[in-house]
Amino acid sequence: MYKILLLDRCHFSRQGLESWLMQVNAFAAPLSITSLGSLLLAKEHIEGWQPHLIIADLSGFAAERHQIPLISSLIRSSSPRSRLVLLQYDNFTSTDLHDASWAILDKKIALTEMMNILDGALRSSPGINHARTVAPLLTRQEEKVLSLWMEGTSHGTIARMLNINGKTVYTYKRNIRLKLKVENRFSPFLSAAERRG
């Protein structure tokens, strides 16, 4: 089974790409796909889950200066275990991204061509060390809460969307802060310099 991580700030882009990948059915093995809109979660997910392929549109993150160190950290954690395929509309690329990525694709690429490139990336992916099992830092539900929280979704809306109690959302947020070692409820949104100051 191939493990694929989709990373894009836009929920609809992630959802559309995930749906397409699940319907294509043209890969050599079945797919297990996780889609995230948070660099913090992505780094932890890469280290623990060890995906074969990371498909990322980082331009939404790069627009915020405090996200740049997280992008670099993400690149370092992905290599050499995973193949990195970047999707982009503009010419946002740094030397680090060029060197670390298996392919850089325009988001306007034909789907058949994209499928061939992704299949090639999966087939050439280095073997994953299955002997090393790492328990994920956050539970799936905590990941969902953090993703919605990072998107600015209100406490009550998170509760309604996940069909859970408001007090449960508070508990998830507290557990997330403890697990990620952040001091206060605003820390996930601040740069390192802002957290210190």
Sequence and secondary structure as in RCSB ss.txt:
>XXXX:A:sequence
MYKILLLDRCHFSRQGLESWLMQVNAFAAPLSITSLGSLLLAKEHIEGWQPHLIIADLSGFAAERHQIPLISSLI
RSSSPRSRLVLLQYDNFTSTDLHDASWAILDKKIALTEMMNILDGALRSSPGINHARTVAPLLTRQEEKVLSLWM
EGTSHGTIARMLNINGKTVYTYKRNIRLKLKVENRFSPFLSAAERRG
>XXXX:A:secstr
 EEEEEEES HHHHHHHHHHHHHH  SSS EEEEEES HHHHHHHHHHH  SEEEEE HHHHTSGGGHHHHHHHH
HHHTTTSEEEEEESS    HHHHHH SEEEETT  HHHHHHHHHHHHHT     TT     SS HHHHHHHHHHH
TT  HHHHHHHHT  HHHHHHHHHHHHHHHT SSTTGGGS HHHHH 
